Amino acid sequence: MLLDDLFICAACDRAGVPKLMRRSGEHTEGHHLIRCQEPQMSGNTEQQLSMEGRLNGMQMQLDDLTHRMGDHNDHMGDLTRHTGGMANLIGELTGSITSLTSRIADIERILNRLAGTANGSV
């Protein structure tokens, strides 16, 4: 008796051959194989299934972490864009303050001239 899987072709499966064995000669390698008996569970198989389950769990956690990192990267991109927009606004505000300071200086010069003319000195 073989311990490995017994492959059964479609024709043999339809005919319902009950005790088909590899060594019987009734089944040849030329057949297209479509299904096999379920393998017997062994300690190694159970360990392998347990390991696959843990690996699947780790893969799901990694996928979740990757997704979260993508979200954080998106937020960082948004923050960078907003910071750039604020830098532009600060630049415009600085330009306006410089212009206002210049105008105030002009007003002070005019007032000084007017004050000098009112005192009789020019």
C-alpha positions in Angstrom: 0.0 0.0 0.0 1.3 3.5 -1.0 1.1 6.3 1.5 1.2 9.1 -1.2 -1.8 10.5 -3.1 -3.6 8.2 -5.6 -4.3 10.2 -8.8 -7.5 9.3 -10.7 -8.2 10.2 -14.3 -11.6 11.4 -15.5 -12.4 8.1 -17.3 -11.6 6.0 -14.3 -13.5 8.4 -12.0 -16.6 8.1 -14.2 -16.3 4.3 -14.4 -16.2 4.2 -10.6 -13.3 1.8 -10.3 -13.5 1.1 -6.6 -10.0 -0.3 -5.7 -7.7 1.4 -8.3 -4.1 1.0 -7.2 -1.0 2.4 -8.8 0.6 -1.0 -9.2 -2.4 -2.7 -10.7 -1.5 -1.7 -14.2 -5.1 -0.6 -14.8 -4.1 3.0 -14.6 -1.5 4.4 -16.9 0.6 7.6 -16.9 -1.1 8.8 -20.2 -4.3 9.7 -18.5 -5.0 13.4 -17.6 -5.1 13.6 -13.9 -7.9 15.5 -12.3 -8.2 14.8 -8.6 -6.4 12.9 -5.9 -7.2 11.4 -2.5 -6.8 13.8 0.4 -3.4 13.3 1.9 -3.2 11.8 5.4 -2.5 14.4 8.1 0.9 14.0 9.8 2.6 16.0 12.5 4.6 17.9 9.8 1.4 18.7 7.9 -0.3 20.1 11.0 2.8 22.1 11.8 2.9 23.4 8.2 -0.8 24.4 8.4 -0.2 26.1 11.7 2.8 28.0 10.2 0.8 29.0 7.2 -2.0 30.3 9.4 0.5 32.4 11.4 2.2 33.6 8.1 -1.3 34.6 6.8 -1.9 36.6 10.0 1.4 38.3 9.7 0.7 39.1 6.1 -2.6 40.7 7.0 -0.9 42.8 9.7 1.8 43.8 7.2 -0.9 44.8 4.7 -2.7 46.8 7.4 0.6 48.6 8.3 1.4 49.3 4.7 -2.1 50.8 4.3 -1.7 52.9 7.4 1.7 54.1 6.2 0.1 55.1 2.9 -2.5 57.2 4.9 0.3 58.9 6.9 2.2 59.6 3.7 -0.9 61.2 2.2 -1.3 63.3 5.4 2.3 64.4 5.2 1.8 65.4 1.6 -1.2 67.4 2.6 0.7 69.0 5.4 3.6 69.9 3.1 1.2 71.5 0.6 -0.4 73.5 3.4 2.9 74.6 4.7 3.9 75.7 1.2 0.7 77.7 0.9 1.3 79.3 4.3 4.9 80.2 3.3 3.4 81.9 0.2 1.0 83.9 2.4 3.8 84.9 4.7 5.8 86.1 1.8 2.9 88.2 0.5 2.3 89.5 4.1 6.0 90.5 4.4 5.7 92.3 1.0 2.6 94.2 2.3 4.4 95.1 5.5 7.4 96.4 3.6 5.2 98.5 1.4 3.3 99.8 4.4 6.5 100.7 6.2 7.7 102.6 3.2 4.4 104.5 3.0 4.6 105.4 6.7 8.2 106.7 6.2 6.9 108.9 3.3 4.1 110.2 5.5 6.6 111.0 8.3 8.8 112.9 5.8 5.8 114.9 4.6 4.7 115.6 8.2 8.2 116.8 9.1 8.2 119.1 6.1 4.8 120.5 7.0 5.9 120.9 10.6 9.0 122.8 9.4 6.9 125.1 7.2 4.5 125.7 10.1 7.5 126.8 12.3 8.8 129.0 9.6 11.8 126.9 8.6 12.1 125.2 5.3 
